Amino acid sequence: MRLALAGTGSLAQDLLLAVQQTEDVEVTAIYHHSPDPDAARELAERYGIREVYSDYSRMVRMAKADFVYIALVNDAHFEYAKEALEHGLNVIVEKPMCPTAKEVKLLADMAWERELFLFEAVTTLHTQNYRSLRDMVKQLGSIRMVLCNFSQRSSRYDRYWSGLVAPAFSPEHFGGALHDINVYNINFVVDLFGAPDDVGYYANLGYNGIDLSGTVILQYPYFHAVCTGAKDSTSPGYLIVQGDKGYVKLDGTPNSAPKLEMNISGRSGVFRLNRYEHRMIHELLDFDETWRQRNLTRAKYWLETSIAVADTIERAAASAGLVYGVQTDSSLEEKTVGQAQDEGLSAFASADKPGQDTYDADDPEAGYDDADEMKTGHGADDLEQDREGSGIFVGYFDDDKAGDDSQEDADEDKSPEDEDYQDIERFPFEDDYSGTGAGADTDDFLDIEEL
């Protein structure tokens, strides 16, 4: 699977480290937004990337790639994915796929009509620990409670309170704890149980109206799921499902799910089943296999999850009165940090405050910072400029021209669709649900060596 990478920040660099540890995935092109191509050139030299572009439109037209991997700020995901699909490329988009369910549906329809693959990169759902938990959940009896916590203090939090608002804390760029952190918790719950009946979000707001932390409550017929996410504080992470026969728990940072615990009907175990230390390798291999096998059933299932998650996040944001996609007012009188914290201002200070740092959207190391420490220099304001071809093409590292064989390998191997996804259903909510089904027996997991 050949990837054209959009982005040069820390998340893109993390992806490159993961790709380096696989045999079947490679990055063949990289796009950078900054006028200074040095960062992209350095990455290209370090990881053997043959093509470097500063014009995204040109990259999707010419790159030798099967997929575009979009590692940009949240509000840029839709337009970049749309353009790649229009040019016949499959797409992997970092979570959240898009700020709205409508945009996710539009991309899904485009991909489906063109027989292309569209994946959302949510690392939790592709780990072996999570897959084993899915089977164990079927043995918990009646589900009574789901508890999730992903709290990680952002490295940009102090700068936010000094008046420097990076996209991770910007309503304009759909930042905040709900989109950047809690999205993992919500994916976990929705992938297991489907869309909730009702959604409520209780958020702690910053001076510009962004949610710094908060708790989402998802209501299902016979239980509630409580999802806490924080960018302003840190605590141990976990994902727990508990029923009247026991509990299962993914212990540790939810985006990597390093350890699985279970206690069902008096039997307990602790397992570390993930095959790779780097959390992104699992999803890359999943995507590669699904694409090569032309497994449309599995791909459709994942897209349905992405749509349901996007809708759930929208409902949560609406319940908390959050407003996105608008630039916050920066004309209020100057306040001290303490006053801003106490009064919850909608803006910290005037734009020309003496000595105040400014956020440079063209800085490739500025911008995103969340559970994945994503940093990128691209925002929605620059989309039209890019579409006009203002970027410059840095050059190929070889003399070959881009071809039209992006689906060649996939078309050669059209194996039957994956049985695990062919007739899959979310777990039912009936009060008398016994937990029977196709899941592995508890004893199978108790035989695994405890760590």
Helices and strands as residue ranges (DSSP letters): E 2-6, H 10-20, E 26-31, H 38-47, E 51-53, H 56-62, E 67-70, G 74-76, H 77-86, E 90-94, H 101-113, E 118-121, G 123-126, H 128-137, E 143-151, H 157-161, G 167-169, G 171-173, H 177-180, H 182-193, E 198-205, E 211-219, E 224-230, E 235-243, E 246-251, E 259-264, E 267-271, H 279-292, H 296-319, H 337-343, G 380-382, H 383-387, E 393-396, H 408-412, H 419-422, H 442-446
